[in-house]
Amino acid sequence: MINEDTLKEMHTALCQSLLSRIQSGEASSADMSVARQFLRDNGIDCVAADNKPMLNLASSLPFDDDGKQRIQQA
């Protein structure tokens, strides 16, 4: 049976591997999805109002707060 220390090592290794791939720019969409779920499973989230990168991402999405597609101005 796997002991608690082994599980902690696996958790740390997964976190380090995901972070390394993201920081290097080599993360695939599958890696990003795994990272998103890993954060969610561990209770990690952020509030866009407190996070400039999150605000930039949110403002670049092609839909508004109601889920309606924004009309692109030419």
CHARMM internal coordinates of N, CA and C (Angstrom, degrees):
IC EDIT
DIST 1 N 1 CA 1.4443
DIST 1 CA 1 C 1.5276
ANGL 1 N 1 CA 1 C 109.60
DIST 1 C 2 N 1.3331
ANGL 1 CA 1 C 2 N 117.05
DIHE 1 N 1 CA 1 C 2 N 144.20
DIST 2 N 2 CA 1.4596
ANGL 1 C 2 N 2 CA 122.11
DIHE 1 CA 1 C 2 N 2 CA -178.64
DIST 2 CA 2 C 1.5244
ANGL 2 N 2 CA 2 C 109.46
DIHE 1 C 2 N 2 CA 2 C -78.34
DIST 2 C 3 N 1.3474
ANGL 2 CA 2 C 3 N 115.85
DIHE 2 N 2 CA 2 C 3 N 133.80
DIST 3 N 3 CA 1.4621
ANGL 2 C 3 N 3 CA 119.23
DIHE 2 CA 2 C 3 N 3 CA -179.49
DIST 3 CA 3 C 1.5440
ANGL 3 N 3 CA 3 C 110.85
DIHE 2 C 3 N 3 CA 3 C -91.05
DIST 3 C 4 N 1.3120
ANGL 3 CA 3 C 4 N 115.91
DIHE 3 N 3 CA 3 C 4 N 171.59
DIST 4 N 4 CA 1.4706
ANGL 3 C 4 N 4 CA 121.96
DIHE 3 CA 3 C 4 N 4 CA -175.19
DIST 4 CA 4 C 1.5262
ANGL 4 N 4 CA 4 C 112.09
DIHE 3 C 4 N 4 CA 4 C -62.50
DIST 4 C 5 N 1.3236
ANGL 4 CA 4 C 5 N 118.14
DIHE 4 N 4 CA 4 C 5 N -37.79
DIST 5 N 5 CA 1.4646
ANGL 4 C 5 N 5 CA 121.37
DIHE 4 CA 4 C 5 N 5 CA 179.42
DIST 5 CA 5 C 1.5243
ANGL 5 N 5 CA 5 C 111.18
DIHE 4 C 5 N 5 CA 5 C -62.81
DIST 5 C 6 N 1.3206
ANGL 5 CA 5 C 6 N 116.56
DIHE 5 N 5 CA 5 C 6 N -39.89
DIST 6 N 6 CA 1.4622
ANGL 5 C 6 N 6 CA 120.80
DIHE 5 CA 5 C 6 N 6 CA 178.35
DIST 6 CA 6 C 1.5259
ANGL 6 N 6 CA 6 C 110.50
DIHE 5 C 6 N 6 CA 6 C -64.20
DIST 6 C 7 N 1.3234
ANGL 6 CA 6 C 7 N 116.73
DIHE 6 N 6 CA 6 C 7 N -42.05
DIST 7 N 7 CA 1.4698
ANGL 6 C 7 N 7 CA 120.08
DIHE 6 CA 6 C 7 N 7 CA 178.08
DIST 7 CA 7 C 1.5206
ANGL 7 N 7 CA 7 C 111.57
DIHE 6 C 7 N 7 CA 7 C -64.28
DIST 7 C 8 N 1.3241
ANGL 7 CA 7 C 8 N 117.16
DIHE 7 N 7 CA 7 C 8 N -38.79
DIST 8 N 8 CA 1.4742
ANGL 7 C 8 N 8 CA 120.98
DIHE 7 CA 7 C 8 N 8 CA 176.78
DIST 8 CA 8 C 1.5203
ANGL 8 N 8 CA 8 C 110.80
DIHE 7 C 8 N 8 CA 8 C -63.11
DIST 8 C 9 N 1.3382
ANGL 8 CA 8 C 9 N 116.61
DIHE 8 N 8 CA 8 C 9 N -41.36
DIST 9 N 9 CA 1.4630
ANGL 8 C 9 N 9 CA 121.09
DIHE 8 CA 8 C 9 N 9 CA 177.84
DIST 9 CA 9 C 1.5218
ANGL 9 N 9 CA 9 C 111.24
DIHE 8 C 9 N 9 CA 9 C -62.33
DIST 9 C 10 N 1.3275
ANGL 9 CA 9 C 10 N 116.45
DIHE 9 N 9 CA 9 C 10 N -42.73
DIST 10 N 10 CA 1.4665
ANGL 9 C 10 N 10 CA 120.85
DIHE 9 CA 9 C 10 N 10 CA 178.91
DIST 10 CA 10 C 1.5277
ANGL 10 N 10 CA 10 C 110.26
DIHE 9 C 10 N 10 CA 10 C -63.35
DIST 10 C 11 N 1.3094
ANGL 10 CA 10 C 11 N 117.12
DIHE 10 N 10 CA 10 C 11 N -43.16
DIST 11 N 11 CA 1.4621
ANGL 10 C 11 N 11 CA 122.96
DIHE 10 CA 10 C 11 N 11 CA 179.64
DIST 11 CA 11 C 1.5261
ANGL 11 N 11 CA 11 C 109.97
DIHE 10 C 11 N 11 CA 11 C -60.35
DIST 11 C 12 N 1.3258
ANGL 11 CA 11 C 12 N 116.14
DIHE 11 N 11 CA 11 C 12 N -47.13
DIST 12 N 12 CA 1.4631
ANGL 11 C 12 N 12 CA 121.65
DIHE 11 CA 11 C 12 N 12 CA 179.48
DIST 12 CA 12 C 1.5244
ANGL 12 N 12 CA 12 C 111.17
DIHE 11 C 12 N 12 CA 12 C -64.44
DIST 12 C 13 N 1.3102
ANGL 12 CA 12 C 13 N 117.12
DIHE 12 N 12 CA 12 C 13 N -43.30
DIST 13 N 13 CA 1.4660
ANGL 12 C 13 N 13 CA 121.31
DIHE 12 CA 12 C 13 N 13 CA -179.34
DIST 13 CA 13 C 1.5258
ANGL 13 N 13 CA 13 C 111.12
DIHE 12 C 13 N 13 CA 13 C -62.74
DIST 13 C 14 N 1.3277
ANGL 13 CA 13 C 14 N 116.92
DIHE 13 N 13 CA 13 C 14 N -42.45
DIST 14 N 14 CA 1.4566
ANGL 13 C 14 N 14 CA 120.47
DIHE 13 CA 13 C 14 N 14 CA 178.55
DIST 14 CA 14 C 1.5186
ANGL 14 N 14 CA 14 C 110.05
DIHE 13 C 14 N 14 CA 14 C -62.75
DIST 14 C 15 N 1.3139
ANGL 14 CA 14 C 15 N 116.28
DIHE 14 N 14 CA 14 C 15 N -45.89
DIST 15 N 15 CA 1.4559
ANGL 14 C 15 N 15 CA 120.86
DIHE 14 CA 14 C 15 N 15 CA 179.66
DIST 15 CA 15 C 1.5333
ANGL 15 N 15 CA 15 C 111.02
DIHE 14 C 15 N 15 CA 15 C -60.02
DIST 15 C 16 N 1.3154
ANGL 15 CA 15 C 16 N 117.79
DIHE 15 N 15 CA 15 C 16 N -47.27
DIST 16 N 16 CA 1.4600
ANGL 15 C 16 N 16 CA 122.22
DIHE 15 CA 15 C 16 N 16 CA -179.28
DIST 16 CA 16 C 1.5248
ANGL 16 N 16 CA 16 C 111.57
DIHE 15 C 16 N 16 CA 16 C -64.62
DIST 16 C 17 N 1.3053
ANGL 16 CA 16 C 17 N 117.21
DIHE 16 N 16 CA 16 C 17 N -39.39
DIST 17 N 17 CA 1.4592
ANGL 16 C 17 N 17 CA 121.00
DIHE 16 CA 16 C 17 N 17 CA 179.74
DIST 17 CA 17 C 1.5266
ANGL 17 N 17 CA 17 C 111.19
DIHE 16 C 17 N 17 CA 17 C -65.77
DIST 17 C 18 N 1.3281
ANGL 17 CA 17 C 18 N 116.53
DIHE 17 N 17 CA 17 C 18 N -45.34
DIST 18 N 18 CA 1.4608
ANGL 17 C 18 N 18 CA 120.14
DIHE 17 CA 17 C 18 N 18 CA 178.72
DIST 18 CA 18 C 1.5248
ANGL 18 N 18 CA 18 C 111.08
DIHE 17 C 18 N 18 CA 18 C -62.94
DIST 18 C 19 N 1.3270
ANGL 18 CA 18 C 19 N 116.68
DIHE 18 N 18 CA 18 C 19 N -45.13
DIST 19 N 19 CA 1.4544
ANGL 18 C 19 N 19 CA 121.02
DIHE 18 CA 18 C 19 N 19 CA -179.70
DIST 19 CA 19 C 1.5190
ANGL 19 N 19 CA 19 C 110.96
DIHE 18 C 19 N 19 CA 19 C -61.36
DIST 19 C 20 N 1.3116
ANGL 19 CA 19 C 20 N 117.22
DIHE 19 N 19 CA 19 C 20 N -42.98
DIST 20 N 20 CA 1.4640
ANGL 19 C 20 N 20 CA 121.75
DIHE 19 CA 19 C 20 N 20 CA 179.38
DIST 20 CA 20 C 1.5274
ANGL 20 N 20 CA 20 C 111.19
DIHE 19 C 20 N 20 CA 20 C -61.00
DIST 20 C 21 N 1.3238
ANGL 20 CA 20 C 21 N 117.62
DIHE 20 N 20 CA 20 C 21 N -44.85
DIST 21 N 21 CA 1.4680
ANGL 20 C 21 N 21 CA 121.38
DIHE 20 CA 20 C 21 N 21 CA 179.86
DIST 21 CA 21 C 1.5274
ANGL 21 N 21 CA 21 C 111.34
DIHE 20 C 21 N 21 CA 21 C -64.46
DIST 21 C 22 N 1.3233
ANGL 21 CA 21 C 22 N 116.36
DIHE 21 N 21 CA 21 C 22 N -41.62
DIST 22 N 22 CA 1.4665
ANGL 21 C 22 N 22 CA 120.41
DIHE 21 CA 21 C 22 N 22 CA -179.45
DIST 22 CA 22 C 1.5245
ANGL 22 N 22 CA 22 C 109.86
DIHE 21 C 22 N 22 CA 22 C -66.63
DIST 22 C 23 N 1.3224
ANGL 22 CA 22 C 23 N 117.91
DIHE 22 N 22 CA 22 C 23 N -47.63
DIST 23 N 23 CA 1.4623
ANGL 22 C 23 N 23 CA 121.46
DIHE 22 CA 22 C 23 N 23 CA -177.85
DIST 23 CA 23 C 1.5123
ANGL 23 N 23 CA 23 C 112.51
DIHE 22 C 23 N 23 CA 23 C -65.35
DIST 23 C 24 N 1.3239
ANGL 23 CA 23 C 24 N 118.25
DIHE 23 N 23 CA 23 C 24 N -30.83
DIST 24 N 24 CA 1.4647
ANGL 23 C 24 N 24 CA 121.65
DIHE 23 CA 23 C 24 N 24 CA -179.28
DIST 24 CA 24 C 1.5268
ANGL 24 N 24 CA 24 C 112.27
DIHE 23 C 24 N 24 CA 24 C -80.84
DIST 24 C 25 N 1.3323
ANGL 24 CA 24 C 25 N 116.30
DIHE 24 N 24 CA 24 C 25 N -13.52
DIST 25 N 25 CA 1.4612
ANGL 24 C 25 N 25 CA 119.94
DIHE 24 CA 24 C 25 N 25 CA -177.03
DIST 25 CA 25 C 1.5176
ANGL 25 N 25 CA 25 C 113.02
DIHE 24 C 25 N 25 CA 25 C 84.65
DIST 25 C 26 N 1.3190
ANGL 25 CA 25 C 26 N 117.25
DIHE 25 N 25 CA 25 C 26 N 5.72
DIST 26 N 26 CA 1.4608
ANGL 25 C 26 N 26 CA 121.81
DIHE 25 CA 25 C 26 N 26 CA -177.34
DIST 26 CA 26 C 1.5307
ANGL 26 N 26 CA 26 C 113.37
DIHE 25 C 26 N 26 CA 26 C -93.35
DIST 26 C 27 N 1.3333
ANGL 26 CA 26 C 27 N 117.67
DIHE 26 N 26 CA 26 C 27 N -0.42
DIST 27 N 27 CA 1.4668
ANGL 26 C 27 N 27 CA 120.39
DIHE 26 CA 26 C 27 N 27 CA -176.81
DIST 27 CA 27 C 1.5266
ANGL 27 N 27 CA 27 C 110.59
DIHE 26 C 27 N 27 CA 27 C -67.62
DIST 27 C 28 N 1.3094
ANGL 27 CA 27 C 28 N 115.28
DIHE 27 N 27 CA 27 C 28 N 130.82
DIST 28 N 28 CA 1.4624
ANGL 27 C 28 N 28 CA 121.19
DIHE 27 CA 27 C 28 N 28 CA 175.57
DIST 28 CA 28 C 1.5290
ANGL 28 N 28 CA 28 C 108.62
DIHE 27 C 28 N 28 CA 28 C -82.67
DIST 28 C 29 N 1.3084
ANGL 28 CA 28 C 29 N 116.29
DIHE 28 N 28 CA 28 C 29 N 172.84
DIST 29 N 29 CA 1.4610
ANGL 28 C 29 N 29 CA 118.93
DIHE 28 CA 28 C 29 N 29 CA 176.31
DIST 29 CA 29 C 1.5285
ANGL 29 N 29 CA 29 C 110.29
DIHE 28 C 29 N 29 CA 29 C -63.36
DIST 29 C 30 N 1.3162
ANGL 29 CA 29 C 30 N 117.40
DIHE 29 N 29 CA 29 C 30 N -33.02
DIST 30 N 30 CA 1.4675
ANGL 29 C 30 N 30 CA 120.84
DIHE 29 CA 29 C 30 N 30 CA 176.58
DIST 30 CA 30 C 1.5286
ANGL 30 N 30 CA 30 C 110.61
DIHE 29 C 30 N 30 CA 30 C -66.12
DIST 30 C 31 N 1.3413
ANGL 30 CA 30 C 31 N 117.22
DIHE 30 N 30 CA 30 C 31 N -41.41
DIST 31 N 31 CA 1.4637
ANGL 30 C 31 N 31 CA 121.00
DIHE 30 CA 30 C 31 N 31 CA 176.95
DIST 31 CA 31 C 1.5270
ANGL 31 N 31 CA 31 C 110.28
DIHE 30 C 31 N 31 CA 31 C -60.95
DIST 31 C 32 N 1.3293
ANGL 31 CA 31 C 32 N 117.05
DIHE 31 N 31 CA 31 C 32 N -43.37
DIST 32 N 32 CA 1.4628
ANGL 31 C 32 N 32 CA 121.10
DIHE 31 CA 31 C 32 N 32 CA -179.77
DIST 32 CA 32 C 1.5234
ANGL 32 N 32 CA 32 C 110.56
DIHE 31 C 32 N 32 CA 32 C -63.83
DIST 32 C 33 N 1.3139
ANGL 32 CA 32 C 33 N 116.67
DIHE 32 N 32 CA 32 C 33 N -37.81
DIST 33 N 33 CA 1.4590
ANGL 32 C 33 N 33 CA 120.47
DIHE 32 CA 32 C 33 N 33 CA 177.97
DIST 33 CA 33 C 1.5224
ANGL 33 N 33 CA 33 C 111.25
DIHE 32 C 33 N 33 CA 33 C -66.57
DIST 33 C 34 N 1.3201
ANGL 33 CA 33 C 34 N 116.61
DIHE 33 N 33 CA 33 C 34 N -41.00
DIST 34 N 34 CA 1.4568
ANGL 33 C 34 N 34 CA 120.67
DIHE 33 CA 33 C 34 N 34 CA 177.20
DIST 34 CA 34 C 1.5314
ANGL 34 N 34 CA 34 C 109.71
DIHE 33 C 34 N 34 CA 34 C -63.82
DIST 34 C 35 N 1.3355
ANGL 34 CA 34 C 35 N 117.48
DIHE 34 N 34 CA 34 C 35 N -42.41
DIST 35 N 35 CA 1.4611
ANGL 34 C 35 N 35 CA 121.45
DIHE 34 CA 34 C 35 N 35 CA 179.21
DIST 35 CA 35 C 1.5258
ANGL 35 N 35 CA 35 C 110.52
DIHE 34 C 35 N 35 CA 35 C -63.04
DIST 35 C 36 N 1.3257
ANGL 35 CA 35 C 36 N 117.02
DIHE 35 N 35 CA 35 C 36 N -42.72
DIST 36 N 36 CA 1.4648
ANGL 35 C 36 N 36 CA 121.06
DIHE 35 CA 35 C 36 N 36 CA 178.59
DIST 36 CA 36 C 1.5197
ANGL 36 N 36 CA 36 C 110.34
DIHE 35 C 36 N 36 CA 36 C -60.13
DIST 36 C 37 N 1.3200
ANGL 36 CA 36 C 37 N 116.53
DIHE 36 N 36 CA 36 C 37 N -46.03
DIST 37 N 37 CA 1.4662
ANGL 36 C 37 N 37 CA 120.22
DIHE 36 CA 36 C 37 N 37 CA -178.68
DIST 37 CA 37 C 1.5260
ANGL 37 N 37 CA 37 C 110.99
DIHE 36 C 37 N 37 CA 37 C -69.21
DIST 37 C 38 N 1.3264
ANGL 37 CA 37 C 38 N 116.89
DIHE 37 N 37 CA 37 C 38 N -36.50
DIST 38 N 38 CA 1.4612
ANGL 37 C 38 N 38 CA 121.36
DIHE 37 CA 37 C 38 N 38 CA 178.04
DIST 38 CA 38 C 1.5305
ANGL 38 N 38 CA 38 C 109.74
DIHE 37 C 38 N 38 CA 38 C -60.43
DIST 38 C 39 N 1.3322
ANGL 38 CA 38 C 39 N 116.34
DIHE 38 N 38 CA 38 C 39 N -45.90
DIST 39 N 39 CA 1.4620
ANGL 38 C 39 N 39 CA 120.36
DIHE 38 CA 38 C 39 N 39 CA 178.50
DIST 39 CA 39 C 1.5241
ANGL 39 N 39 CA 39 C 110.64
DIHE 38 C 39 N 39 CA 39 C -63.19
DIST 39 C 40 N 1.3092
ANGL 39 CA 39 C 40 N 115.84
DIHE 39 N 39 CA 39 C 40 N -45.49
DIST 40 N 40 CA 1.4658
ANGL 39 C 40 N 40 CA 120.20
DIHE 39 CA 39 C 40 N 40 CA -179.41
DIST 40 CA 40 C 1.5301
ANGL 40 N 40 CA 40 C 111.11
DIHE 39 C 40 N 40 CA 40 C -61.55
DIST 40 C 41 N 1.3171
ANGL 40 CA 40 C 41 N 116.23
DIHE 40 N 40 CA 40 C 41 N -45.53
DIST 41 N 41 CA 1.4615
ANGL 40 C 41 N 41 CA 120.71
DIHE 40 CA 40 C 41 N 41 CA -179.50
DIST 41 CA 41 C 1.5274
ANGL 41 N 41 CA 41 C 112.06
DIHE 40 C 41 N 41 CA 41 C -61.68
DIST 41 C 42 N 1.3400
ANGL 41 CA 41 C 42 N 115.89
DIHE 41 N 41 CA 41 C 42 N -24.97
DIST 42 N 42 CA 1.4509
ANGL 41 C 42 N 42 CA 120.62
DIHE 41 CA 41 C 42 N 42 CA -178.71
DIST 42 CA 42 C 1.5300
ANGL 42 N 42 CA 42 C 112.72
DIHE 41 C 42 N 42 CA 42 C -101.34
DIST 42 C 43 N 1.3363
ANGL 42 CA 42 C 43 N 115.97
DIHE 42 N 42 CA 42 C 43 N 14.07
DIST 43 N 43 CA 1.4566
ANGL 42 C 43 N 43 CA 120.96
DIHE 42 CA 42 C 43 N 43 CA 174.83
DIST 43 CA 43 C 1.5121
ANGL 43 N 43 CA 43 C 114.80
DIHE 42 C 43 N 43 CA 43 C 71.74
DIST 43 C 44 N 1.3254
ANGL 43 CA 43 C 44 N 117.72
DIHE 43 N 43 CA 43 C 44 N 25.28
DIST 44 N 44 CA 1.4626
ANGL 43 C 44 N 44 CA 121.63
DIHE 43 CA 43 C 44 N 44 CA -179.49
DIST 44 CA 44 C 1.5250
ANGL 44 N 44 CA 44 C 108.86
DIHE 43 C 44 N 44 CA 44 C -99.94
DIST 44 C 45 N 1.3280
ANGL 44 CA 44 C 45 N 115.50
DIHE 44 N 44 CA 44 C 45 N 125.57
DIST 45 N 45 CA 1.4607
ANGL 44 C 45 N 45 CA 120.67
DIHE 44 CA 44 C 45 N 45 CA 174.84
DIST 45 CA 45 C 1.5220
ANGL 45 N 45 CA 45 C 108.45
DIHE 44 C 45 N 45 CA 45 C -148.16
DIST 45 C 46 N 1.3083
ANGL 45 CA 45 C 46 N 117.07
DIHE 45 N 45 CA 45 C 46 N 176.24
DIST 46 N 46 CA 1.4589
ANGL 45 C 46 N 46 CA 120.05
DIHE 45 CA 45 C 46 N 46 CA 178.05
DIST 46 CA 46 C 1.5172
ANGL 46 N 46 CA 46 C 108.82
DIHE 45 C 46 N 46 CA 46 C -142.99
DIST 46 C 47 N 1.3136
ANGL 46 CA 46 C 47 N 114.43
DIHE 46 N 46 CA 46 C 47 N 159.50
DIST 47 N 47 CA 1.4513
ANGL 46 C 47 N 47 CA 121.82
DIHE 46 CA 46 C 47 N 47 CA 177.89
DIST 47 CA 47 C 1.5190
ANGL 47 N 47 CA 47 C 106.98
DIHE 46 C 47 N 47 CA 47 C -105.77
DIST 47 C 48 N 1.3208
ANGL 47 CA 47 C 48 N 116.86
DIHE 47 N 47 CA 47 C 48 N 125.22
DIST 48 N 48 CA 1.4640
ANGL 47 C 48 N 48 CA 120.61
DIHE 47 CA 47 C 48 N 48 CA -176.35
DIST 48 CA 48 C 1.5190
ANGL 48 N 48 CA 48 C 112.20
DIHE 47 C 48 N 48 CA 48 C -58.23
DIST 48 C 49 N 1.3237
ANGL 48 CA 48 C 49 N 118.27
DIHE 48 N 48 CA 48 C 49 N -32.09
DIST 49 N 49 CA 1.4579
ANGL 48 C 49 N 49 CA 121.04
DIHE 48 CA 48 C 49 N 49 CA -178.67
DIST 49 CA 49 C 1.5280
ANGL 49 N 49 CA 49 C 112.27
DIHE 48 C 49 N 49 CA 49 C -63.41
DIST 49 C 50 N 1.3193
ANGL 49 CA 49 C 50 N 116.92
DIHE 49 N 49 CA 49 C 50 N -24.18
DIST 50 N 50 CA 1.4596
ANGL 49 C 50 N 50 CA 121.48
DIHE 49 CA 49 C 50 N 50 CA -177.86
DIST 50 CA 50 C 1.5277
ANGL 50 N 50 CA 50 C 112.85
DIHE 49 C 50 N 50 CA 50 C -103.91
DIST 50 C 51 N 1.3171
ANGL 50 CA 50 C 51 N 117.83
DIHE 50 N 50 CA 50 C 51 N 8.06
DIST 51 N 51 CA 1.4507
ANGL 50 C 51 N 51 CA 119.58
DIHE 50 CA 50 C 51 N 51 CA -168.48
DIST 51 CA 51 C 1.5287
ANGL 51 N 51 CA 51 C 110.04
DIHE 50 C 51 N 51 CA 51 C -140.63
DIST 51 C 52 N 1.3308
ANGL 51 CA 51 C 52 N 118.29
DIHE 51 N 51 CA 51 C 52 N 103.29
DIST 52 N 52 CA 1.4609
ANGL 51 C 52 N 52 CA 122.61
DIHE 51 CA 51 C 52 N 52 CA -177.18
DIST 52 CA 52 C 1.5336
ANGL 52 N 52 CA 52 C 113.06
DIHE 51 C 52 N 52 CA 52 C -56.78
DIST 52 C 53 N 1.3502
ANGL 52 CA 52 C 53 N 120.41
DIHE 52 N 52 CA 52 C 53 N -46.39
DIST 53 N 53 CA 1.4656
ANGL 52 C 53 N 53 CA 118.87
DIHE 52 CA 52 C 53 N 53 CA 177.93
DIST 53 CA 53 C 1.5327
ANGL 53 N 53 CA 53 C 112.40
DIHE 52 C 53 N 53 CA 53 C -60.35
DIST 53 C 54 N 1.3265
ANGL 53 CA 53 C 54 N 117.35
DIHE 53 N 53 CA 53 C 54 N -36.80
DIST 54 N 54 CA 1.4606
ANGL 53 C 54 N 54 CA 120.65
DIHE 53 CA 53 C 54 N 54 CA 178.92
DIST 54 CA 54 C 1.5244
ANGL 54 N 54 CA 54 C 110.44
DIHE 53 C 54 N 54 CA 54 C -66.89
DIST 54 C 55 N 1.3244
ANGL 54 CA 54 C 55 N 117.32
DIHE 54 N 54 CA 54 C 55 N -40.39
DIST 55 N 55 CA 1.4691
ANGL 54 C 55 N 55 CA 120.74
DIHE 54 CA 54 C 55 N 55 CA 177.43
DIST 55 CA 55 C 1.5263
ANGL 55 N 55 CA 55 C 110.63
DIHE 54 C 55 N 55 CA 55 C -63.11
DIST 55 C 56 N 1.3289
ANGL 55 CA 55 C 56 N 116.86
DIHE 55 N 55 CA 55 C 56 N -41.66
DIST 56 N 56 CA 1.4715
ANGL 55 C 56 N 56 CA 120.41
DIHE 55 CA 55 C 56 N 56 CA 178.56
DIST 56 CA 56 C 1.5257
ANGL 56 N 56 CA 56 C 110.95
DIHE 55 C 56 N 56 CA 56 C -61.90
DIST 56 C 57 N 1.3300
ANGL 56 CA 56 C 57 N 116.26
DIHE 56 N 56 CA 56 C 57 N -42.29
DIST 57 N 57 CA 1.4652
ANGL 56 C 57 N 57 CA 120.25
DIHE 56 CA 56 C 57 N 57 CA 178.62
DIST 57 CA 57 C 1.5210
ANGL 57 N 57 CA 57 C 110.40
DIHE 56 C 57 N 57 CA 57 C -63.96
DIST 57 C 58 N 1.3165
ANGL 57 CA 57 C 58 N 116.84
DIHE 57 N 57 CA 57 C 58 N -47.58
DIST 58 N 58 CA 1.4657
ANGL 57 C 58 N 58 CA 121.14
DIHE 57 CA 57 C 58 N 58 CA -178.04
DIST 58 CA 58 C 1.5236
ANGL 58 N 58 CA 58 C 111.22
DIHE 57 C 58 N 58 CA 58 C -61.51
DIST 58 C 59 N 1.3212
ANGL 58 CA 58 C 59 N 117.77
DIHE 58 N 58 CA 58 C 59 N -39.97
DIST 59 N 59 CA 1.4643
ANGL 58 C 59 N 59 CA 119.86
DIHE 58 CA 58 C 59 N 59 CA -178.15
DIST 59 CA 59 C 1.5244
ANGL 59 N 59 CA 59 C 112.59
DIHE 58 C 59 N 59 CA 59 C -73.14
DIST 59 C 60 N 1.3303
ANGL 59 CA 59 C 60 N 117.45
DIHE 59 N 59 CA 59 C 60 N -18.05
DIST 60 N 60 CA 1.4633
ANGL 59 C 60 N 60 CA 120.24
DIHE 59 CA 59 C 60 N 60 CA 179.88
DIST 60 CA 60 C 1.5256
ANGL 60 N 60 CA 60 C 113.16
DIHE 59 C 60 N 60 CA 60 C -87.47
DIST 60 C 61 N 1.3367
ANGL 60 CA 60 C 61 N 117.16
DIHE 60 N 60 CA 60 C 61 N -9.47
DIST 61 N 61 CA 1.4590
ANGL 60 C 61 N 61 CA 120.14
DIHE 60 CA 60 C 61 N 61 CA -179.34
DIST 61 CA 61 C 1.5276
ANGL 61 N 61 CA 61 C 110.61
DIHE 60 C 61 N 61 CA 61 C -70.05
DIST 61 C 62 N 1.3253
ANGL 61 CA 61 C 62 N 117.15
DIHE 61 N 61 CA 61 C 62 N 145.99
DIST 62 N 62 CA 1.4718
ANGL 61 C 62 N 62 CA 120.44
DIHE 61 CA 61 C 62 N 62 CA -173.91
DIST 62 CA 62 C 1.5270
ANGL 62 N 62 CA 62 C 114.55
DIHE 61 C 62 N 62 CA 62 C -84.88
DIST 62 C 63 N 1.3154
ANGL 62 CA 62 C 63 N 118.72
DIHE 62 N 62 CA 62 C 63 N 27.26
DIST 63 N 63 CA 1.4577
ANGL 62 C 63 N 63 CA 121.03
DIHE 62 CA 62 C 63 N 63 CA 177.15
DIST 63 CA 63 C 1.5281
ANGL 63 N 63 CA 63 C 109.32
DIHE 62 C 63 N 63 CA 63 C -145.45
DIST 63 C 64 N 1.3309
ANGL 63 CA 63 C 64 N 115.10
DIHE 63 N 63 CA 63 C 64 N 159.20
DIST 64 N 64 CA 1.4603
ANGL 63 C 64 N 64 CA 119.55
DIHE 63 CA 63 C 64 N 64 CA -178.00
DIST 64 CA 64 C 1.5265
ANGL 64 N 64 CA 64 C 110.90
DIHE 63 C 64 N 64 CA 64 C -91.47
DIST 64 C 65 N 1.3321
ANGL 64 CA 64 C 65 N 115.58
DIHE 64 N 64 CA 64 C 65 N -174.48
DIST 65 N 65 CA 1.4639
ANGL 64 C 65 N 65 CA 120.65
DIHE 64 CA 64 C 65 N 65 CA -176.80
DIST 65 CA 65 C 1.5198
ANGL 65 N 65 CA 65 C 113.39
DIHE 64 C 65 N 65 CA 65 C -63.21
DIST 65 C 66 N 1.3368
ANGL 65 CA 65 C 66 N 117.23
DIHE 65 N 65 CA 65 C 66 N -22.43
DIST 66 N 66 CA 1.4669
ANGL 65 C 66 N 66 CA 121.40
DIHE 65 CA 65 C 66 N 66 CA 179.82
DIST 66 CA 66 C 1.5257
ANGL 66 N 66 CA 66 C 112.11
DIHE 65 C 66 N 66 CA 66 C -89.46
DIST 66 C 67 N 1.3389
ANGL 66 CA 66 C 67 N 117.05
DIHE 66 N 66 CA 66 C 67 N 1.06
DIST 67 N 67 CA 1.4543
ANGL 66 C 67 N 67 CA 120.83
DIHE 66 CA 66 C 67 N 67 CA 179.84
DIST 67 CA 67 C 1.5125
ANGL 67 N 67 CA 67 C 113.82
DIHE 66 C 67 N 67 CA 67 C 85.06
DIST 67 C 68 N 1.3415
ANGL 67 CA 67 C 68 N 116.96
DIHE 67 N 67 CA 67 C 68 N 6.64
DIST 68 N 68 CA 1.4618
ANGL 67 C 68 N 68 CA 121.09
DIHE 67 CA 67 C 68 N 68 CA 178.81
DIST 68 CA 68 C 1.5164
ANGL 68 N 68 CA 68 C 109.25
DIHE 67 C 68 N 68 CA 68 C -87.14
DIST 68 C 69 N 1.3428
ANGL 68 CA 68 C 69 N 115.00
DIHE 68 N 68 CA 68 C 69 N 139.87
DIST 69 N 69 CA 1.4463
ANGL 68 C 69 N 69 CA 119.82
DIHE 68 CA 68 C 69 N 69 CA -178.92
DIST 69 CA 69 C 1.5158
ANGL 69 N 69 CA 69 C 110.83
DIHE 68 C 69 N 69 CA 69 C -66.71
DIST 69 C 70 N 1.3307
ANGL 69 CA 69 C 70 N 116.30
DIHE 69 N 69 CA 69 C 70 N 134.18
DIST 70 N 70 CA 1.4551
ANGL 69 C 70 N 70 CA 121.50
DIHE 69 CA 69 C 70 N 70 CA 177.48
DIST 70 CA 70 C 1.5126
ANGL 70 N 70 CA 70 C 109.22
DIHE 69 C 70 N 70 CA 70 C -75.59
DIST 70 C 71 N 1.3015
ANGL 70 CA 70 C 71 N 116.75
DIHE 70 N 70 CA 70 C 71 N 145.99
DIST 71 N 71 CA 1.4613
ANGL 70 C 71 N 71 CA 122.06
DIHE 70 CA 70 C 71 N 71 CA 175.20
DIST 71 CA 71 C 1.5190
ANGL 71 N 71 CA 71 C 107.42
DIHE 70 C 71 N 71 CA 71 C -87.36
DIST 71 C 72 N 1.3126
ANGL 71 CA 71 C 72 N 114.97
DIHE 71 N 71 CA 71 C 72 N 124.77
DIST 72 N 72 CA 1.4620
ANGL 71 C 72 N 72 CA 120.54
DIHE 71 CA 71 C 72 N 72 CA -179.82
DIST 72 CA 72 C 1.5311
ANGL 72 N 72 CA 72 C 109.51
DIHE 71 C 72 N 72 CA 72 C -78.35
DIST 72 C 73 N 1.3188
ANGL 72 CA 72 C 73 N 116.08
DIHE 72 N 72 CA 72 C 73 N 129.19
DIST 73 N 73 CA 1.4675
ANGL 72 C 73 N 73 CA 121.13
DIHE 72 CA 72 C 73 N 73 CA 176.37
DIST 73 CA 73 C 1.5218
ANGL 73 N 73 CA 73 C 108.84
DIHE 72 C 73 N 73 CA 73 C -85.71
DIST 73 C 74 N 1.3200
ANGL 73 CA 73 C 74 N 116.49
DIHE 73 N 73 CA 73 C 74 N 135.46
DIST 74 N 74 CA 1.4616
ANGL 73 C 74 N 74 CA 120.84
DIHE 73 CA 73 C 74 N 74 CA -179.51
DIST 74 CA 74 C 1.5007
ANGL 74 N 74 CA 74 C 111.43
DIHE 73 C 74 N 74 CA 74 C -83.65
END
COOR INIT
IC SEED 1 N 1 CA 1 C
IC BUILD
